[in-house]
């Protein structure tokens, strides 16, 4: 998936997949429930991993 800073169909599909894997509501929306249940890795501009998202929404 190319990084284009848009929440397009590929991003929505990936989010829905993650929601199914975590057993949360599959709605393609990254709201408070998703934030609490899904841990998205953070990456720096050079592609190295920089921990995970914090617990604050």
C-alpha positions as CSV (number, residue, x, y, z in Angstrom):
1,X,0.0,0.0,0.0
2,X,1.5,3.3,-1.0
3,X,1.5,6.2,1.5
4,X,-0.6,9.0,0.2
5,X,-2.0,10.5,3.4
6,X,-5.5,9.7,2.3
7,X,-8.0,7.4,4.0
8,X,-9.0,5.5,0.9
9,X,-10.4,2.1,0.1
10,X,-7.2,0.2,0.8
11,X,-6.9,1.9,4.2
12,X,-10.5,1.2,5.1
13,X,-10.1,-2.5,4.1
14,X,-7.0,-2.8,6.3
15,X,-8.9,-1.2,9.2
16,X,-11.9,-3.4,8.8
17,X,-9.6,-6.5,8.7
18,X,-7.9,-5.3,11.9
19,X,-11.3,-4.7,13.5
20,X,-12.4,-8.3,12.6
21,X,-9.2,-9.7,14.0
22,X,-9.7,-7.9,17.3
23,X,-13.4,-8.7,17.6
24,X,-14.5,-5.1,17.6
25,X,-17.4,-3.5,15.6
26,X,-16.4,-3.7,11.9
27,X,-17.4,-0.2,10.6
28,X,-14.3,1.1,8.9
29,X,-14.2,4.0,11.3
30,X,-11.1,4.6,13.5
31,X,-12.8,6.1,16.5
32,X,-12.4,5.8,20.3
33,X,-13.2,2.1,20.3
34,X,-10.7,1.3,17.6
35,X,-8.1,3.5,19.3
36,X,-8.5,1.6,22.6
37,X,-8.5,-1.9,21.0
38,X,-6.1,-1.6,18.1
39,X,-2.4,-0.9,18.7
40,X,-1.0,0.8,15.5
41,X,2.7,0.9,15.2
42,X,4.2,4.3,14.6
43,X,7.0,4.7,12.1
44,X,9.5,7.5,11.5
45,X,9.9,9.1,8.0
46,X,12.8,6.7,7.3
47,X,10.6,3.7,7.9
48,X,11.9,2.6,11.2
49,X,9.4,1.6,13.9
50,X,9.0,4.0,16.7
51,X,6.8,2.2,19.4
52,X,3.0,2.1,19.3
53,X,0.2,4.7,19.7
54,X,-0.4,6.0,23.2
55,X,-3.5,5.2,25.2
56,X,-4.9,8.8,25.0
57,X,-7.5,9.5,22.3
